[in-house]
């Protein structure tokens, strides 16, 4: 392992740290974990999967793996990522909404996710 890589065990510790420090854990605990089955019922789900490829270094700095995500599943079974959390070396974390927006507080992040999910519920595609 090079000096900037994380082991999966360390990434799980980083995950636990970031969920607690960010305040996001209390919100993620209110929704079920995304099931590993092929057919998933419509709803909002938490995902705690850590991608091994994100634990490798780029030779410059520590990695910033995604340590949690929130997914919406519509009636067609399509999974749509609404937000995620990335963490860096037990120093900081990022609350991401969508694919390119960072949010300052877990409360604001969760409100944006709920608003987006409710918009999706009210579209013709999900009725």
MODELLER restraints for C-alpha pairs under 7 A, 6 or more apart:
rsr = mdl.restraints
at = mdl.atoms
rsr.add(forms.Gaussian(group=physical.xy_distance, feature=features.Distance(at['CA:4:A'], at['CA:57:A']), mean=5.25, stdev=0.5))
rsr.add(forms.Gaussian(group=physical.xy_distance, feature=features.Distance(at['CA:4:A'], at['CA:61:A']), mean=5.99, stdev=0.5))
rsr.add(forms.Gaussian(group=physical.xy_distance, feature=features.Distance(at['CA:4:A'], at['CA:62:A']), mean=4.69, stdev=0.5))
rsr.add(forms.Gaussian(group=physical.xy_distance, feature=features.Distance(at['CA:4:A'], at['CA:63:A']), mean=6.93, stdev=0.5))
rsr.add(forms.Gaussian(group=physical.xy_distance, feature=features.Distance(at['CA:5:A'], at['CA:55:A']), mean=5.70, stdev=0.5))
rsr.add(forms.Gaussian(group=physical.xy_distance, feature=features.Distance(at['CA:5:A'], at['CA:56:A']), mean=4.93, stdev=0.5))
rsr.add(forms.Gaussian(group=physical.xy_distance, feature=features.Distance(at['CA:5:A'], at['CA:57:A']), mean=4.86, stdev=0.5))
rsr.add(forms.Gaussian(group=physical.xy_distance, feature=features.Distance(at['CA:5:A'], at['CA:62:A']), mean=6.50, stdev=0.5))
rsr.add(forms.Gaussian(group=physical.xy_distance, feature=features.Distance(at['CA:5:A'], at['CA:63:A']), mean=6.72, stdev=0.5))
rsr.add(forms.Gaussian(group=physical.xy_distance, feature=features.Distance(at['CA:6:A'], at['CA:55:A']), mean=5.20, stdev=0.5))
rsr.add(forms.Gaussian(group=physical.xy_distance, feature=features.Distance(at['CA:6:A'], at['CA:56:A']), mean=6.80, stdev=0.5))
rsr.add(forms.Gaussian(group=physical.xy_distance, feature=features.Distance(at['CA:7:A'], at['CA:55:A']), mean=6.89, stdev=0.5))
rsr.add(forms.Gaussian(group=physical.xy_distance, feature=features.Distance(at['CA:14:A'], at['CA:90:A']), mean=6.24, stdev=0.5))
rsr.add(forms.Gaussian(group=physical.xy_distance, feature=features.Distance(at['CA:15:A'], at['CA:67:A']), mean=5.25, stdev=0.5))
rsr.add(forms.Gaussian(group=physical.xy_distance, feature=features.Distance(at['CA:18:A'], at['CA:87:A']), mean=6.26, stdev=0.5))
rsr.add(forms.Gaussian(group=physical.xy_distance, feature=features.Distance(at['CA:18:A'], at['CA:93:A']), mean=6.26, stdev=0.5))
rsr.add(forms.Gaussian(group=physical.xy_distance, feature=features.Distance(at['CA:19:A'], at['CA:25:A']), mean=4.96, stdev=0.5))
rsr.add(forms.Gaussian(group=physical.xy_distance, feature=features.Distance(at['CA:22:A'], at['CA:106:A']), mean=6.27, stdev=0.5))
rsr.add(forms.Gaussian(group=physical.xy_distance, feature=features.Distance(at['CA:23:A'], at['CA:106:A']), mean=5.65, stdev=0.5))
rsr.add(forms.Gaussian(group=physical.xy_distance, feature=features.Distance(at['CA:24:A'], at['CA:106:A']), mean=5.21, stdev=0.5))
rsr.add(forms.Gaussian(group=physical.xy_distance, feature=features.Distance(at['CA:27:A'], at['CA:110:A']), mean=6.93, stdev=0.5))
rsr.add(forms.Gaussian(group=physical.xy_distance, feature=features.Distance(at['CA:28:A'], at['CA:46:A']), mean=6.04, stdev=0.5))
rsr.add(forms.Gaussian(group=physical.xy_distance, feature=features.Distance(at['CA:31:A'], at['CA:44:A']), mean=6.59, stdev=0.5))
rsr.add(forms.Gaussian(group=physical.xy_distance, feature=features.Distance(at['CA:31:A'], at['CA:45:A']), mean=5.70, stdev=0.5))
rsr.add(forms.Gaussian(group=physical.xy_distance, feature=features.Distance(at['CA:31:A'], at['CA:46:A']), mean=6.33, stdev=0.5))
rsr.add(forms.Gaussian(group=physical.xy_distance, feature=features.Distance(at['CA:32:A'], at['CA:45:A']), mean=5.34, stdev=0.5))
rsr.add(forms.Gaussian(group=physical.xy_distance, feature=features.Distance(at['CA:32:A'], at['CA:46:A']), mean=6.09, stdev=0.5))
rsr.add(forms.Gaussian(group=physical.xy_distance, feature=features.Distance(at['CA:33:A'], at['CA:45:A']), mean=5.41, stdev=0.5))
rsr.add(forms.Gaussian(group=physical.xy_distance, feature=features.Distance(at['CA:33:A'], at['CA:46:A']), mean=4.67, stdev=0.5))
rsr.add(forms.Gaussian(group=physical.xy_distance, feature=features.Distance(at['CA:33:A'], at['CA:47:A']), mean=5.77, stdev=0.5))
rsr.add(forms.Gaussian(group=physical.xy_distance, feature=features.Distance(at['CA:34:A'], at['CA:45:A']), mean=5.03, stdev=0.5))
rsr.add(forms.Gaussian(group=physical.xy_distance, feature=features.Distance(at['CA:34:A'], at['CA:46:A']), mean=5.70, stdev=0.5))
rsr.add(forms.Gaussian(group=physical.xy_distance, feature=features.Distance(at['CA:34:A'], at['CA:47:A']), mean=5.63, stdev=0.5))
rsr.add(forms.Gaussian(group=physical.xy_distance, feature=features.Distance(at['CA:39:A'], at['CA:77:A']), mean=6.90, stdev=0.5))
rsr.add(forms.Gaussian(group=physical.xy_distance, feature=features.Distance(at['CA:40:A'], at['CA:77:A']), mean=6.38, stdev=0.5))
rsr.add(forms.Gaussian(group=physical.xy_distance, feature=features.Distance(at['CA:42:A'], at['CA:73:A']), mean=4.72, stdev=0.5))
rsr.add(forms.Gaussian(group=physical.xy_distance, feature=features.Distance(at['CA:42:A'], at['CA:74:A']), mean=4.85, stdev=0.5))
rsr.add(forms.Gaussian(group=physical.xy_distance, feature=features.Distance(at['CA:42:A'], at['CA:75:A']), mean=5.37, stdev=0.5))
rsr.add(forms.Gaussian(group=physical.xy_distance, feature=features.Distance(at['CA:42:A'], at['CA:77:A']), mean=6.83, stdev=0.5))
rsr.add(forms.Gaussian(group=physical.xy_distance, feature=features.Distance(at['CA:43:A'], at['CA:72:A']), mean=5.73, stdev=0.5))
rsr.add(forms.Gaussian(group=physical.xy_distance, feature=features.Distance(at['CA:43:A'], at['CA:73:A']), mean=5.29, stdev=0.5))
rsr.add(forms.Gaussian(group=physical.xy_distance, feature=features.Distance(at['CA:43:A'], at['CA:74:A']), mean=6.78, stdev=0.5))
rsr.add(forms.Gaussian(group=physical.xy_distance, feature=features.Distance(at['CA:44:A'], at['CA:71:A']), mean=5.80, stdev=0.5))
rsr.add(forms.Gaussian(group=physical.xy_distance, feature=features.Distance(at['CA:44:A'], at['CA:72:A']), mean=4.59, stdev=0.5))
rsr.add(forms.Gaussian(group=physical.xy_distance, feature=features.Distance(at['CA:44:A'], at['CA:73:A']), mean=6.46, stdev=0.5))
rsr.add(forms.Gaussian(group=physical.xy_distance, feature=features.Distance(at['CA:45:A'], at['CA:70:A']), mean=5.64, stdev=0.5))
rsr.add(forms.Gaussian(group=physical.xy_distance, feature=features.Distance(at['CA:45:A'], at['CA:71:A']), mean=5.17, stdev=0.5))
rsr.add(forms.Gaussian(group=physical.xy_distance, feature=features.Distance(at['CA:45:A'], at['CA:72:A']), mean=6.30, stdev=0.5))
rsr.add(forms.Gaussian(group=physical.xy_distance, feature=features.Distance(at['CA:46:A'], at['CA:69:A']), mean=5.84, stdev=0.5))
rsr.add(forms.Gaussian(group=physical.xy_distance, feature=features.Distance(at['CA:46:A'], at['CA:70:A']), mean=4.73, stdev=0.5))
rsr.add(forms.Gaussian(group=physical.xy_distance, feature=features.Distance(at['CA:46:A'], at['CA:71:A']), mean=6.40, stdev=0.5))
rsr.add(forms.Gaussian(group=physical.xy_distance, feature=features.Distance(at['CA:47:A'], at['CA:68:A']), mean=5.51, stdev=0.5))
rsr.add(forms.Gaussian(group=physical.xy_distance, feature=features.Distance(at['CA:47:A'], at['CA:69:A']), mean=5.04, stdev=0.5))
rsr.add(forms.Gaussian(group=physical.xy_distance, feature=features.Distance(at['CA:47:A'], at['CA:70:A']), mean=6.14, stdev=0.5))
rsr.add(forms.Gaussian(group=physical.xy_distance, feature=features.Distance(at['CA:48:A'], at['CA:67:A']), mean=5.97, stdev=0.5))
rsr.add(forms.Gaussian(group=physical.xy_distance, feature=features.Distance(at['CA:48:A'], at['CA:68:A']), mean=4.49, stdev=0.5))
rsr.add(forms.Gaussian(group=physical.xy_distance, feature=features.Distance(at['CA:48:A'], at['CA:69:A']), mean=6.58, stdev=0.5))
rsr.add(forms.Gaussian(group=physical.xy_distance, feature=features.Distance(at['CA:49:A'], at['CA:67:A']), mean=6.71, stdev=0.5))
rsr.add(forms.Gaussian(group=physical.xy_distance, feature=features.Distance(at['CA:49:A'], at['CA:68:A']), mean=6.61, stdev=0.5))
rsr.add(forms.Gaussian(group=physical.xy_distance, feature=features.Distance(at['CA:50:A'], at['CA:65:A']), mean=6.95, stdev=0.5))
rsr.add(forms.Gaussian(group=physical.xy_distance, feature=features.Distance(at['CA:50:A'], at['CA:66:A']), mean=6.36, stdev=0.5))
rsr.add(forms.Gaussian(group=physical.xy_distance, feature=features.Distance(at['CA:50:A'], at['CA:67:A']), mean=5.68, stdev=0.5))
rsr.add(forms.Gaussian(group=physical.xy_distance, feature=features.Distance(at['CA:54:A'], at['CA:63:A']), mean=6.68, stdev=0.5))
rsr.add(forms.Gaussian(group=physical.xy_distance, feature=features.Distance(at['CA:54:A'], at['CA:65:A']), mean=5.24, stdev=0.5))
rsr.add(forms.Gaussian(group=physical.xy_distance, feature=features.Distance(at['CA:55:A'], at['CA:63:A']), mean=5.98, stdev=0.5))
rsr.add(forms.Gaussian(group=physical.xy_distance, feature=features.Distance(at['CA:55:A'], at['CA:65:A']), mean=6.36, stdev=0.5))
rsr.add(forms.Gaussian(group=physical.xy_distance, feature=features.Distance(at['CA:56:A'], at['CA:63:A']), mean=6.72, stdev=0.5))
rsr.add(forms.Gaussian(group=physical.xy_distance, feature=features.Distance(at['CA:57:A'], at['CA:63:A']), mean=5.75, stdev=0.5))
rsr.add(forms.Gaussian(group=physical.xy_distance, feature=features.Distance(at['CA:62:A'], at['CA:88:A']), mean=6.99, stdev=0.5))
rsr.add(forms.Gaussian(group=physical.xy_distance, feature=features.Distance(at['CA:62:A'], at['CA:89:A']), mean=6.57, stdev=0.5))
rsr.add(forms.Gaussian(group=physical.xy_distance, feature=features.Distance(at['CA:63:A'], at['CA:88:A']), mean=6.67, stdev=0.5))
rsr.add(forms.Gaussian(group=physical.xy_distance, feature=features.Distance(at['CA:64:A'], at['CA:86:A']), mean=5.87, stdev=0.5))
rsr.add(forms.Gaussian(group=physical.xy_distance, feature=features.Distance(at['CA:64:A'], at['CA:87:A']), mean=5.27, stdev=0.5))
rsr.add(forms.Gaussian(group=physical.xy_distance, feature=features.Distance(at['CA:64:A'], at['CA:88:A']), mean=4.93, stdev=0.5))
rsr.add(forms.Gaussian(group=physical.xy_distance, feature=features.Distance(at['CA:65:A'], at['CA:86:A']), mean=5.46, stdev=0.5))
rsr.add(forms.Gaussian(group=physical.xy_distance, feature=features.Distance(at['CA:65:A'], at['CA:87:A']), mean=6.08, stdev=0.5))
rsr.add(forms.Gaussian(group=physical.xy_distance, feature=features.Distance(at['CA:66:A'], at['CA:84:A']), mean=6.73, stdev=0.5))
rsr.add(forms.Gaussian(group=physical.xy_distance, feature=features.Distance(at['CA:66:A'], at['CA:85:A']), mean=5.58, stdev=0.5))
rsr.add(forms.Gaussian(group=physical.xy_distance, feature=features.Distance(at['CA:66:A'], at['CA:86:A']), mean=4.20, stdev=0.5))
rsr.add(forms.Gaussian(group=physical.xy_distance, feature=features.Distance(at['CA:66:A'], at['CA:87:A']), mean=6.73, stdev=0.5))
rsr.add(forms.Gaussian(group=physical.xy_distance, feature=features.Distance(at['CA:67:A'], at['CA:85:A']), mean=5.78, stdev=0.5))
rsr.add(forms.Gaussian(group=physical.xy_distance, feature=features.Distance(at['CA:67:A'], at['CA:86:A']), mean=5.60, stdev=0.5))
rsr.add(forms.Gaussian(group=physical.xy_distance, feature=features.Distance(at['CA:67:A'], at['CA:87:A']), mean=6.84, stdev=0.5))
rsr.add(forms.Gaussian(group=physical.xy_distance, feature=features.Distance(at['CA:68:A'], at['CA:84:A']), mean=5.57, stdev=0.5))
rsr.add(forms.Gaussian(group=physical.xy_distance, feature=features.Distance(at['CA:68:A'], at['CA:85:A']), mean=5.27, stdev=0.5))
rsr.add(forms.Gaussian(group=physical.xy_distance, feature=features.Distance(at['CA:69:A'], at['CA:83:A']), mean=5.59, stdev=0.5))
rsr.add(forms.Gaussian(group=physical.xy_distance, feature=features.Distance(at['CA:69:A'], at['CA:84:A']), mean=3.97, stdev=0.5))
rsr.add(forms.Gaussian(group=physical.xy_distance, feature=features.Distance(at['CA:69:A'], at['CA:85:A']), mean=6.24, stdev=0.5))
rsr.add(forms.Gaussian(group=physical.xy_distance, feature=features.Distance(at['CA:70:A'], at['CA:81:A']), mean=6.01, stdev=0.5))
rsr.add(forms.Gaussian(group=physical.xy_distance, feature=features.Distance(at['CA:70:A'], at['CA:82:A']), mean=5.59, stdev=0.5))
rsr.add(forms.Gaussian(group=physical.xy_distance, feature=features.Distance(at['CA:70:A'], at['CA:83:A']), mean=5.22, stdev=0.5))
rsr.add(forms.Gaussian(group=physical.xy_distance, feature=features.Distance(at['CA:70:A'], at['CA:84:A']), mean=6.15, stdev=0.5))
rsr.add(forms.Gaussian(group=physical.xy_distance, feature=features.Distance(at['CA:71:A'], at['CA:79:A']), mean=6.28, stdev=0.5))
rsr.add(forms.Gaussian(group=physical.xy_distance, feature=features.Distance(at['CA:71:A'], at['CA:80:A']), mean=5.45, stdev=0.5))
rsr.add(forms.Gaussian(group=physical.xy_distance, feature=features.Distance(at['CA:71:A'], at['CA:81:A']), mean=4.44, stdev=0.5))
rsr.add(forms.Gaussian(group=physical.xy_distance, feature=features.Distance(at['CA:71:A'], at['CA:82:A']), mean=5.60, stdev=0.5))
rsr.add(forms.Gaussian(group=physical.xy_distance, feature=features.Distance(at['CA:72:A'], at['CA:79:A']), mean=5.65, stdev=0.5))
rsr.add(forms.Gaussian(group=physical.xy_distance, feature=features.Distance(at['CA:72:A'], at['CA:80:A']), mean=5.11, stdev=0.5))
rsr.add(forms.Gaussian(group=physical.xy_distance, feature=features.Distance(at['CA:72:A'], at['CA:81:A']), mean=6.34, stdev=0.5))
rsr.add(forms.Gaussian(group=physical.xy_distance, feature=features.Distance(at['CA:72:A'], at['CA:82:A']), mean=6.80, stdev=0.5))
rsr.add(forms.Gaussian(group=physical.xy_distance, feature=features.Distance(at['CA:72:A'], at['CA:117:A']), mean=6.94, stdev=0.5))
rsr.add(forms.Gaussian(group=physical.xy_distance, feature=features.Distance(at['CA:73:A'], at['CA:79:A']), mean=4.54, stdev=0.5))
rsr.add(forms.Gaussian(group=physical.xy_distance, feature=features.Distance(at['CA:73:A'], at['CA:80:A']), mean=6.33, stdev=0.5))
rsr.add(forms.Gaussian(group=physical.xy_distance, feature=features.Distance(at['CA:74:A'], at['CA:126:A']), mean=5.98, stdev=0.5))
rsr.add(forms.Gaussian(group=physical.xy_distance, feature=features.Distance(at['CA:75:A'], at['CA:126:A']), mean=5.87, stdev=0.5))
rsr.add(forms.Gaussian(group=physical.xy_distance, feature=features.Distance(at['CA:81:A'], at['CA:98:A']), mean=6.88, stdev=0.5))
rsr.add(forms.Gaussian(group=physical.xy_distance, feature=features.Distance(at['CA:82:A'], at['CA:97:A']), mean=6.09, stdev=0.5))
rsr.add(forms.Gaussian(group=physical.xy_distance, feature=features.Distance(at['CA:82:A'], at['CA:98:A']), mean=5.14, stdev=0.5))
rsr.add(forms.Gaussian(group=physical.xy_distance, feature=features.Distance(at['CA:82:A'], at['CA:113:A']), mean=6.08, stdev=0.5))
rsr.add(forms.Gaussian(group=physical.xy_distance, feature=features.Distance(at['CA:83:A'], at['CA:96:A']), mean=5.29, stdev=0.5))
rsr.add(forms.Gaussian(group=physical.xy_distance, feature=features.Distance(at['CA:83:A'], at['CA:97:A']), mean=4.26, stdev=0.5))
rsr.add(forms.Gaussian(group=physical.xy_distance, feature=features.Distance(at['CA:83:A'], at['CA:98:A']), mean=5.19, stdev=0.5))
rsr.add(forms.Gaussian(group=physical.xy_distance, feature=features.Distance(at['CA:83:A'], at['CA:113:A']), mean=6.79, stdev=0.5))
rsr.add(forms.Gaussian(group=physical.xy_distance, feature=features.Distance(at['CA:84:A'], at['CA:95:A']), mean=6.11, stdev=0.5))
rsr.add(forms.Gaussian(group=physical.xy_distance, feature=features.Distance(at['CA:84:A'], at['CA:96:A']), mean=4.99, stdev=0.5))
rsr.add(forms.Gaussian(group=physical.xy_distance, feature=features.Distance(at['CA:84:A'], at['CA:97:A']), mean=6.55, stdev=0.5))
rsr.add(forms.Gaussian(group=physical.xy_distance, feature=features.Distance(at['CA:85:A'], at['CA:93:A']), mean=6.86, stdev=0.5))
rsr.add(forms.Gaussian(group=physical.xy_distance, feature=features.Distance(at['CA:85:A'], at['CA:94:A']), mean=5.51, stdev=0.5))
rsr.add(forms.Gaussian(group=physical.xy_distance, feature=features.Distance(at['CA:85:A'], at['CA:95:A']), mean=4.75, stdev=0.5))
rsr.add(forms.Gaussian(group=physical.xy_distance, feature=features.Distance(at['CA:85:A'], at['CA:96:A']), mean=5.86, stdev=0.5))
rsr.add(forms.Gaussian(group=physical.xy_distance, feature=features.Distance(at['CA:86:A'], at['CA:93:A']), mean=5.47, stdev=0.5))
rsr.add(forms.Gaussian(group=physical.xy_distance, feature=features.Distance(at['CA:86:A'], at['CA:94:A']), mean=5.10, stdev=0.5))
rsr.add(forms.Gaussian(group=physical.xy_distance, feature=features.Distance(at['CA:86:A'], at['CA:95:A']), mean=6.81, stdev=0.5))
rsr.add(forms.Gaussian(group=physical.xy_distance, feature=features.Distance(at['CA:87:A'], at['CA:93:A']), mean=4.14, stdev=0.5))
rsr.add(forms.Gaussian(group=physical.xy_distance, feature=features.Distance(at['CA:87:A'], at['CA:94:A']), mean=6.33, stdev=0.5))
rsr.add(forms.Gaussian(group=physical.xy_distance, feature=features.Distance(at['CA:94:A'], at['CA:102:A']), mean=6.48, stdev=0.5))
rsr.add(forms.Gaussian(group=physical.xy_distance, feature=features.Distance(at['CA:95:A'], at['CA:102:A']), mean=5.55, stdev=0.5))
rsr.add(forms.Gaussian(group=physical.xy_distance, feature=features.Distance(at['CA:95:A'], at['CA:103:A']), mean=5.38, stdev=0.5))
rsr.add(forms.Gaussian(group=physical.xy_distance, feature=features.Distance(at['CA:95:A'], at['CA:109:A']), mean=6.67, stdev=0.5))
rsr.add(forms.Gaussian(group=physical.xy_distance, feature=features.Distance(at['CA:96:A'], at['CA:102:A']), mean=4.47, stdev=0.5))
rsr.add(forms.Gaussian(group=physical.xy_distance, feature=features.Distance(at['CA:96:A'], at['CA:103:A']), mean=6.08, stdev=0.5))
rsr.add(forms.Gaussian(group=physical.xy_distance, feature=features.Distance(at['CA:97:A'], at['CA:103:A']), mean=6.86, stdev=0.5))
rsr.add(forms.Gaussian(group=physical.xy_distance, feature=features.Distance(at['CA:97:A'], at['CA:109:A']), mean=6.72, stdev=0.5))
rsr.add(forms.Gaussian(group=physical.xy_distance, feature=features.Distance(at['CA:103:A'], at['CA:109:A']), mean=5.69, stdev=0.5))
rsr.add(forms.Gaussian(group=physical.xy_distance, feature=features.Distance(at['CA:120:A'], at['CA:126:A']), mean=6.75, stdev=0.5))
rsr.add(forms.Gaussian(group=physical.xy_distance, feature=features.Distance(at['CA:121:A'], at['CA:127:A']), mean=6.92, stdev=0.5))
